[in-house]
Amino acid sequence: MYQRSGVISGLLCAAVIAGASYLVVPAVAGAASCGSYPAAKVDWSGCIKKNLMMSGNDFQGANLSEADFSLTDLRNNNLSGANLHKARIIRAWFTGSTADDADFSRAEGYRAGLQNISAKNANFESSELQRANFGGSNLTGANFEKAELGRTTYDKADLTDADFTLANLSRANLSKATFTKPPRFDRAFMFLTHIEGLDLSGAADLSQAQVDLACGDKGTKLPSGLQAPAIWPCGDD
């Protein structure tokens, strides 16, 4: 602000000295247009859009980084390729939206409603999505590396080739998820993670230590070399 004020003051002084009758102040490059209507490629970076009704819009390729969408209705929107890096989506809901290739890295989304979305190849790296609901969503190829996913649910979600490397999946429920290629669980924290009934025989990087912490059952199939514990450490959550 100080630097901008100094530039404007300098221009004003120059105008007075030159006897100019008008002054042109250059626009600030890269400034977000927080008052703009929803549109493809709109720049709402850093804007506050809390507790609003904004369903059925086209945000394809939009810059929504660091915007605050807490408690906002974003159902049935097109968010393909949108940038939501560091966005706040706490208790926001995206039901039925398309978010293929979108960037949700480091987003904060406690209890976010992400049911029935298409988020193929979306990036959720290092996001905080505790208790988020991904029920029925297509998460094929999605990246959840280092994400905080405690108590998230994936009822009937497609997790084909999803990447949970180093993610916190404590008490997450994957038991009714589907996939044609198992997710990756390299060094994921799987304390009481529900994997009942899942065929994880082809899961990459799944370790015995992870299995021993998780909640499985007789229908859980494990990779060769891993064994189900004598008693699965599962109880009511």
VMD Tcl script that draws the C-alpha trace (Angstrom):
set ca {
  {0.00 0.00 0.00}
  {2.83 2.39 0.90}
  {4.61 1.72 -2.37}
  {1.42 2.17 -4.43}
  {0.62 5.44 -2.60}
  {4.10 6.70 -3.31}
  {3.72 6.04 -7.04}
  {0.36 7.83 -7.19}
  {1.71 10.79 -5.18}
  {4.64 11.05 -7.55}
  {2.33 11.12 -10.56}
  {0.18 13.82 -8.95}
  {3.24 15.98 -8.29}
  {4.42 15.54 -11.87}
  {0.99 16.53 -13.15}
  {0.93 19.71 -11.06}
  {4.42 20.72 -12.17}
  {3.61 20.16 -15.83}
  {0.27 21.92 -15.56}
  {-1.53 18.84 -16.79}
  {-5.32 18.95 -16.84}
  {-5.75 15.18 -16.41}
  {-3.97 12.24 -14.88}
  {-3.90 8.60 -16.01}
  {-3.13 6.12 -13.21}
  {-2.08 2.69 -14.53}
  {-4.15 -0.32 -13.43}
  {-2.58 -2.71 -10.94}
  {-1.57 -5.82 -12.87}
  {-2.93 -9.14 -11.64}
  {-5.58 -7.67 -9.35}
  {-8.50 -10.01 -8.68}
  {-11.94 -9.00 -9.94}
  {-13.93 -9.90 -6.83}
  {-17.00 -8.10 -8.10}
  {-17.09 -9.99 -11.39}
  {-19.91 -12.41 -12.16}
  {-19.14 -16.15 -12.25}
  {-17.51 -17.00 -15.57}
  {-14.91 -19.23 -17.12}
  {-11.38 -18.03 -16.29}
  {-12.64 -15.43 -13.84}
  {-10.02 -14.22 -11.37}
  {-11.40 -14.42 -7.83}
  {-8.06 -15.12 -6.17}
  {-8.20 -14.11 -2.53}
  {-11.84 -13.04 -2.75}
  {-14.39 -13.62 0.02}
  {-17.39 -15.58 -1.30}
  {-18.77 -17.02 1.93}
  {-22.30 -18.29 2.54}
  {-23.53 -17.70 -1.02}
  {-25.72 -19.58 -3.50}
  {-23.64 -20.14 -6.64}
  {-24.80 -23.38 -8.21}
  {-24.94 -24.06 -11.94}
  {-22.08 -21.80 -13.05}
  {-19.11 -22.19 -15.38}
  {-15.79 -21.70 -13.56}
  {-13.72 -23.64 -16.06}
  {-10.08 -22.54 -15.80}
  {-10.94 -19.93 -13.17}
  {-8.39 -18.62 -10.68}
  {-10.02 -19.22 -7.29}
  {-6.83 -19.60 -5.31}
  {-6.98 -18.50 -1.66}
  {-10.64 -17.53 -2.08}
  {-13.00 -18.16 0.84}
  {-16.03 -20.28 -0.14}
  {-16.94 -21.40 3.37}
  {-20.60 -22.50 3.63}
  {-21.16 -21.67 -0.05}
  {-23.37 -23.69 -2.42}
  {-21.22 -24.66 -5.43}
  {-23.37 -27.53 -6.67}
  {-23.49 -28.51 -10.34}
  {-20.69 -26.15 -11.35}
  {-18.04 -26.63 -14.00}
  {-14.72 -26.32 -12.20}
  {-12.63 -28.21 -14.75}
  {-9.05 -27.00 -14.62}
  {-9.88 -24.40 -11.98}
  {-7.23 -23.26 -9.51}
  {-8.44 -23.63 -5.91}
  {-4.98 -23.73 -4.36}
  {-5.27 -22.74 -0.67}
  {-8.99 -22.05 -1.09}
  {-11.22 -22.29 1.99}
  {-14.11 -24.64 1.26}
  {-15.14 -25.37 4.84}
  {-18.63 -26.89 4.86}
  {-19.07 -25.83 1.22}
  {-20.80 -28.32 -1.05}
  {-19.93 -29.25 -4.62}
  {-22.46 -32.00 -5.24}
  {-22.73 -32.91 -8.92}
  {-19.93 -30.58 -10.01}
  {-17.22 -31.35 -12.56}
  {-13.70 -30.66 -11.29}
  {-11.51 -32.73 -13.60}
  {-7.87 -31.57 -13.50}
  {-8.74 -28.94 -10.88}
  {-6.12 -27.90 -8.32}
  {-7.32 -28.21 -4.70}
  {-3.78 -28.40 -3.30}
  {-3.54 -27.10 0.28}
  {-7.26 -26.31 0.27}
  {-9.01 -26.22 3.65}
  {-12.27 -28.14 3.47}
  {-13.46 -29.48 6.81}
  {-16.79 -31.29 6.25}
  {-16.87 -30.28 2.57}
  {-19.64 -31.92 0.57}
  {-17.94 -33.44 -2.48}
  {-20.52 -36.09 -3.31}
  {-21.07 -37.23 -6.89}
  {-18.40 -34.96 -8.34}
  {-16.13 -35.79 -11.24}
  {-12.60 -34.97 -10.11}
  {-10.53 -37.10 -12.45}
  {-6.81 -36.29 -12.15}
  {-7.60 -33.51 -9.69}
  {-4.88 -32.42 -7.30}
  {-5.70 -32.53 -3.56}
  {-2.08 -32.59 -2.42}
  {-1.58 -31.39 1.18}
  {-5.25 -30.40 1.45}
  {-7.11 -30.50 4.77}
  {-10.36 -32.35 4.14}
  {-11.21 -33.91 7.48}
  {-14.73 -35.42 7.50}
  {-15.26 -34.52 3.83}
  {-17.76 -36.64 1.90}
  {-16.66 -38.01 -1.50}
  {-19.55 -40.46 -1.82}
  {-20.29 -41.48 -5.41}
  {-17.49 -39.35 -6.86}
  {-15.14 -40.21 -9.72}
  {-11.64 -39.71 -8.30}
  {-9.77 -41.64 -10.98}
  {-6.12 -40.60 -10.91}
  {-6.69 -38.00 -8.19}
  {-3.67 -36.99 -6.14}
  {-4.16 -36.98 -2.35}
  {-0.47 -37.02 -1.45}
  {0.14 -35.71 2.09}
  {-3.54 -34.78 2.45}
  {-5.32 -34.74 5.82}
  {-8.26 -37.09 5.23}
  {-9.30 -38.16 8.71}
  {-12.85 -39.59 8.77}
  {-13.46 -38.90 5.07}
  {-16.00 -41.15 3.35}
  {-15.81 -42.69 -0.13}
  {-19.08 -44.62 -0.39}
  {-19.27 -45.92 -3.99}
  {-16.51 -43.51 -5.07}
  {-14.22 -44.58 -7.92}
  {-10.66 -44.56 -6.56}
  {-9.01 -46.10 -9.60}
  {-5.28 -45.25 -9.46}
  {-5.81 -42.57 -6.80}
  {-2.63 -41.64 -4.94}
  {-2.75 -41.57 -1.12}
  {1.02 -41.43 -0.62}
  {1.81 -40.09 2.89}
  {-1.85 -39.15 3.40}
  {-3.53 -39.30 6.79}
  {-6.42 -41.73 6.30}
  {-7.16 -42.32 9.97}
  {-10.75 -43.52 10.40}
  {-11.49 -42.82 6.72}
  {-14.06 -45.17 5.19}
  {-12.97 -46.78 1.92}
  {-14.98 -49.94 2.43}
  {-17.53 -49.32 -0.32}
  {-15.20 -47.65 -2.81}
  {-14.67 -49.12 -6.28}
  {-11.65 -49.26 -8.57}
  {-10.23 -51.11 -11.54}
  {-6.68 -50.34 -10.47}
  {-6.08 -50.12 -6.71}
  {-5.11 -46.82 -5.09}
  {-1.57 -46.21 -3.90}
  {-0.99 -46.19 -0.15}
  {2.77 -45.63 0.08}
  {3.46 -44.65 3.75}
  {-0.15 -43.54 4.27}
  {-1.29 -43.47 7.89}
  {-4.15 -45.98 8.08}
  {-5.19 -46.02 11.72}
  {-8.66 -47.63 11.80}
  {-9.08 -46.97 8.08}
  {-12.07 -49.00 6.87}
  {-11.07 -51.41 4.10}
  {-13.74 -54.04 4.69}
  {-14.59 -56.05 1.59}
  {-11.95 -54.40 -0.61}
  {-9.79 -56.34 -3.03}
  {-6.40 -54.76 -2.34}
  {-4.42 -57.71 -3.69}
  {-2.86 -55.43 -6.31}
  {-2.40 -52.39 -4.08}
  {1.02 -50.81 -4.49}
  {3.21 -50.17 -1.46}
  {0.71 -51.47 1.10}
  {2.64 -52.66 4.17}
  {1.94 -55.09 6.99}
  {2.13 -52.24 9.50}
  {-0.67 -50.42 7.68}
  {-2.81 -53.56 7.53}
  {-2.34 -54.16 11.24}
  {-3.78 -50.72 12.00}
  {-6.67 -50.85 9.53}
  {-10.23 -52.18 9.81}
  {-10.81 -55.13 7.50}
  {-12.87 -58.29 7.45}
  {-13.01 -61.70 5.80}
  {-13.78 -60.04 2.47}
  {-10.61 -57.94 2.51}
  {-8.05 -59.28 0.02}
  {-4.42 -58.34 0.64}
  {-1.31 -58.35 -1.54}
  {0.88 -61.43 -1.57}
  {3.08 -61.57 1.51}
  {0.70 -59.66 3.77}
  {-1.57 -61.28 6.31}
  {-4.75 -60.21 8.03}
  {-4.32 -59.77 11.79}
  {-5.80 -62.43 14.03}
  {-8.26 -59.81 15.21}
  {-8.92 -56.66 13.20}
  {-8.55 -53.63 15.51}
  {-11.96 -52.26 14.67}
  {-14.63 -50.84 16.87}
  {-17.37 -48.28 16.76}
  {-16.04 -44.91 15.67}
}
mol new
graphics top color blue
foreach p $ca { graphics top sphere $p radius 0.5 }
foreach p [lrange $ca 0 end-1] q [lrange $ca 1 end] { graphics top cylinder $p $q radius 0.2 }
display resetview
